[in-house]
Amino acid sequence: MDERFPKSARLRRRGEFLRVQDGGRKFHTDSFLVFVSQQTEPGPTRVGVTASRKVGGAVQRNRVKRLVREAFRRHTLLFPAGLDVVFIAKKNAVEVEYDQVVREIEKLCRRF
């Protein structure tokens, strides 16, 4: 089984993030603010993760982003195809564990 996380599954440009945040639906979870938007051209569901300095230092921010990307990679099939999803870490996200991220993603996917 291929376990890579290809570039086609990631939001990479600032404009892509802004399009989702400006035109997408907003959801709150315990640790994240999540924006979901339909893609302009159909394709695989893509994810982007941001964490400001309010979350913590670089090590803490990168850890949170890695956890979200890994949970998304392993549970991509929960998301409908053709979506762009942006996770914005809240201050308490620095304390989150992988299992909690997975539970929040599962709960989120039931809402749309």
C-alpha positions in Angstrom: 0.0 0.0 0.0 1.3 3.4 -1.0 1.7 5.6 2.1 3.1 8.7 0.6 1.4 12.1 1.0 1.7 13.6 -2.5 1.8 17.3 -3.3 -1.5 16.9 -5.0 -3.1 16.2 -1.6 -1.8 19.4 0.0 -2.6 23.1 -0.2 0.6 24.8 -0.9 0.1 28.4 -2.0 -1.1 31.3 0.2 -3.9 32.1 -2.4 -5.3 28.6 -2.0 -5.5 29.0 1.8 -7.1 32.4 1.5 -9.7 31.1 -1.1 -10.8 28.4 1.3 -10.8 30.7 4.4 -12.8 33.4 2.6 -15.3 31.3 0.8 -15.5 28.1 2.9 -17.7 26.9 5.6 -16.3 27.2 9.1 -16.3 24.5 11.8 -14.9 24.5 15.3 -13.4 21.5 17.0 -11.8 21.4 20.4 -8.3 22.1 19.0 -8.9 23.5 15.5 -10.8 26.0 13.5 -11.5 24.2 10.2 -12.5 25.8 6.9 -14.0 23.5 4.1 -14.6 24.6 0.5 -15.4 23.0 -2.8 -12.5 22.9 -5.2 -12.6 25.1 -8.3 -11.6 22.1 -10.4 -12.5 18.6 -9.2 -9.7 16.5 -7.8 -8.6 14.7 -4.7 -9.4 16.3 -1.3 -6.5 18.5 -0.2 -5.5 19.7 3.2 -3.6 22.7 4.6 -2.5 23.3 8.1 -1.5 26.6 9.8 -0.3 27.3 13.3 0.5 30.8 14.5 3.1 31.7 17.1 0.2 31.9 19.6 0.3 28.0 19.6 3.9 27.9 20.7 7.5 27.8 19.4 8.5 26.3 16.1 8.9 22.8 17.5 5.3 22.8 19.0 3.8 24.3 15.8 5.5 21.8 13.5 4.5 18.9 15.7 0.8 20.0 15.5 1.0 20.3 11.8 2.6 16.9 11.4 -0.1 15.3 13.5 -2.9 16.8 11.5 -1.3 15.9 8.1 -0.7 12.3 9.3 -4.3 11.9 10.6 -5.6 13.3 7.4 -3.4 11.0 5.3 -4.5 7.9 7.1 -8.2 9.0 7.1 -8.6 10.7 3.7 -11.5 8.4 2.7 -13.6 10.0 5.5 -13.7 13.2 3.5 -15.8 13.6 0.4 -13.8 14.0 -2.9 -13.3 17.5 -4.3 -12.8 19.4 -1.0 -10.1 21.8 0.2 -9.7 21.7 3.9 -7.7 24.2 6.1 -7.0 23.4 9.7 -6.0 26.4 11.9 -4.5 25.4 15.2 -6.0 26.9 18.4 -3.8 27.7 21.4 -4.6 24.4 23.1 -3.6 22.4 20.0 -0.1 22.2 21.4 -1.3 19.6 24.0 -3.2 17.4 21.5 -2.3 13.8 20.8 -2.7 11.8 17.6 -5.7 9.9 18.8 -7.5 13.1 19.7 -6.8 14.6 16.3 -8.3 11.5 14.7 -11.4 11.7 16.9 -11.8 15.4 16.0 -11.5 14.6 12.2 -14.0 11.8 12.5 -16.5 14.0 14.3 -15.9 16.8 11.8 -16.6 14.6 8.8 -20.0 13.6 10.2 -21.0 17.3 10.1 -20.7 17.7 6.4 
